[in-house]
Amino acid sequence: QVQLVESGGGLVQPGGSLRLSCAASGRIVSISTMGWYRQAPGKEREFVAHSLSGGTTGYSDSVKGRFTISRDNLKNTVYLQMNSLKPEDTAVYYCHAITRTLGATSYTNYWGQGTQVTVSS
């Protein structure tokens, strides 16, 4: 089994910044895509950003130019640098990883428990 542990959430004023981290642990052989989703109150969970193992990144239109995803493959860790935060960014942010574990023949989706990001003055 793989565990994804997020950290870095909190309360920040509009225009501020936060850096989220997600560390994967377990019997990991390889991780393909790592990414972030978020869910605001009363809203569906939505895609935020992802990073493929080869370095290709993708972003939701709502965060382009403000958020940056990066990863450290040796540490099985993905980061989300969030700048110019807006109240509408308030949500629980979930880490996601597509992972192959020792002895497995295919990849499996794993999700973290989420970390709260609140943007408010």
Rosetta blueprint (number, residue, H / E / L):
1 Q L
2 V E
3 Q E
4 L E
5 V E
6 E E
7 S E
8 G L
9 G L
10 G E
11 L E
12 V E
13 Q L
14 P L
15 G L
16 G L
17 S L
18 L E
19 R E
20 L E
21 S E
22 C E
23 A E
24 A E
25 S E
26 G E
27 R L
28 I E
29 V E
30 S E
31 I E
32 S E
33 T E
34 M E
35 G E
36 W E
37 Y E
38 R E
39 Q E
40 A L
41 P L
42 G L
43 K L
44 E L
45 R L
46 E E
47 F E
48 V E
49 A E
50 H E
51 S E
52 L L
53 S L
54 G L
55 G L
56 T L
57 T E
58 G E
59 Y E
60 S L
61 D L
62 S L
63 V L
64 K L
65 G L
66 R L
67 F E
68 T E
69 I E
70 S E
71 R E
72 D E
73 N L
74 L L
75 K L
76 N L
77 T E
78 V E
79 Y E
80 L E
81 Q E
82 M E
83 N L
84 S L
85 L L
86 K L
87 P H
88 E H
89 D H
90 T L
91 A E
92 V E
93 Y E
94 Y E
95 C E
96 H E
97 A E
98 I E
99 T E
100 R E
101 T E
102 L L
103 G L
104 A L
105 T L
106 S L
107 Y L
108 T E
109 N E
110 Y E
111 W E
112 G L
113 Q L
114 G L
115 T E
116 Q E
117 V E
118 T E
119 V E
120 S L
121 S L
